[in-house]
């Protein structure tokens, strides 16, 4: 694991397996948030229909984008590589 990508590299005596576990846990949490946001959008579209404003949709999509950016940074991916997700 590259130390540049590892925010925990300053912690002394931390084992690589612990760092990998932390990264996987953070990635899992972020993916769960993305899934929750998508489910919220689908639920609102199904129940509210036309009263779900474009501003609300935009805010929900920005939440998804924010989580995806977090994952990209954590995995060391550049924005032009986003097709991997």
Beta strands, then each sheet from edge to edge (+ up, - down):
end
